[in-house]
Amino acid sequence: MKKLCCFFNYNPLYRYPIYHAMDKELDCDFYFGDSVFEPLKQFDPHTLKGYKKSLHAIRIFRSYQWHSGAISLLKGYSDYLITGQFEYLTNWCIILYAKLTGKRVYCWTHGVASPTTRKRQQRLIEKIFFNCMDGILMYNNYRVPYMTEMGIKKEAISVIHNSLNTSLQTSIYKRLMPSAIYTDHFRNEYPTIIYIGRIQKRKKVDMLIEAVSMLHHDHYPINLVLVGDIMEGVTIKSQIMEKGLDPFVWFYGPCYEEEKNAELLYNAAACVCPAEVGLTAIHALSYGTPVISNNDFETQMPEFEAIQEGVTGSFYLTDDIKSLAHEIHRWTNVTPKERDAIRENSRKEIVTSWSVSYQIEVLKRTFSTHILEKDKMTLS
């Protein structure tokens, strides 16, 4: 039987749309581990017709893990798609089996970081690991040069990007209209910016407060809405009170209703994430809202590439509050015609490069036609 085996380290809720599309488009089976760097909501894997089972991760040494029941993956498959992490001994088992039996192994990965951030031993292991692959799917283009420097052929690499629930968000976007949600709450006509995600120290929301305060002192008042949980150790409420910004900051709290998130994002002038932006960029751009983040690309998450300078957002000089304030002023001071163009640019970026349909096309090009069940499927 020629079939694709997918072994992923986790089954996060946000990835359900692409896995669901793969379940329909490709003849594949799914196996999921239970190891992840931080708590993420999971989807029920039983909703996938190709789901086989979940494997428990057992720590062997430091970050190295073995997944119980992994031997069952070595039967009945012609192709393997694995999470691109060399710390999973299960991956090495699959690679060894594939090399001995003429099977093919692909990985879905962030790729390697700059050589200056890796120890020599780790670089060697990464080089061996990735050079064992028949094909590599990467989240963005930024790290491709680091991969080719290790001897990996560029033609073996496909950039697959990332996505959220493209179909749902497109459906909501088509119904969106400007609303008075911010003028009703703040009782003013000032432009509003939004931060959406966990409010934690590493996201540098305190810098965002300082930038807003700077703009107010420069006689350019704006509003700020914070959507998400305030994590332990964050003291921005007292910071806001000290700056006299309380009337201009709305602690909206966590929101799990996509229709409401859409309204909040759509009506904001910009979405700002002072630290690494991640999927927040995809979320905001899906509703036509430009994104501002930092220009330290080495520490950014892959989704920063969806921010096209001056088109779908911009980058400020990392840790420079004045620069951050400048970029906020830039995107909150546009004409209605310019705002419409920004919406169009943002949506175009998502649909063409960060959507489920884009990812499925990359997967189809990557794998042999013998594992395809259907030729086409319309995914918006």
Stockholm file with secondary structure:
# STOCKHOLM 1.0

chainA/1-380         MKKLCCFFNYNPLYRYPIYHAMDKELDCDFYFGDSVFEPLKQFDPHTLKGYKKSLHAIRIFRSYQWHSGAISLLKGYSDYLITGQFEYLTNWCIILYAKLTGKRVYCWTHGVASPTTRKRQQRLIEKIFFNCMDGILMYNNYRVPYMTEMGIKKEAISVIHNSLNTSLQTSIYKRLMPSAIYTDHFRNEYPTIIYIGRIQKRKKVDMLIEAVSMLHHDHYPINLVLVGDIMEGVTIKSQIMEKGLDPFVWFYGPCYEEEKNAELLYNAAACVCPAEVGLTAIHALSYGTPVISNNDFETQMPEFEAIQEGVTGSFYLTDDIKSLAHEIHRWTNVTPKERDAIRENSRKEIVTSWSVSYQIEVLKRTFSTHILEKDKMTLS
#=GR chainA/1-380 SS CCCEEEEESCCBGGGHHHHHHHHHHBCEEEEECCCCSSCCCBCCGGGSTTEEEECCEEEEETTEEEETTGGGGGSSCSEEEEECCTTBHHHHHHHHHHHHHTCEEEEEECCCCCGGGSCHHHHHHHHHHHHTCSEEEESCSTTHHHHHTTTCCGGGEEECCCCCCHHHHHHHHHHCCCCSHHHHHHSSCCCEEEEESCBCGGGTHHHHHHHHHHHHHTTCCCEEEEESCBCTTCCHHHHHHHTTCGGGEEECCCCCCHHHHHHHHHTSSEEECSSCCTTHHHHHHHTTCCEEEESCTTTSCGGGGGCCBTTTEEEECTTCHHHHHHHHHHHHSCCHHHHHHHHHHHHHHHHHHSSHHHHHHHHHHHSCGGGBSCSCCCCC
#=GC SS_cons         CCCEEEEESCCBGGGHHHHHHHHHHBCEEEEECCCCSSCCCBCCGGGSTTEEEECCEEEEETTEEEETTGGGGGSSCSEEEEECCTTBHHHHHHHHHHHHHTCEEEEEECCCCCGGGSCHHHHHHHHHHHHTCSEEEESCSTTHHHHHTTTCCGGGEEECCCCCCHHHHHHHHHHCCCCSHHHHHHSSCCCEEEEESCBCGGGTHHHHHHHHHHHHHTTCCCEEEEESCBCTTCCHHHHHHHTTCGGGEEECCCCCCHHHHHHHHHTSSEEECSSCCTTHHHHHHHTTCCEEEESCTTTSCGGGGGCCBTTTEEEECTTCHHHHHHHHHHHHSCCHHHHHHHHHHHHHHHHHHSSHHHHHHHHHHHSCGGGBSCSCCCCC
//
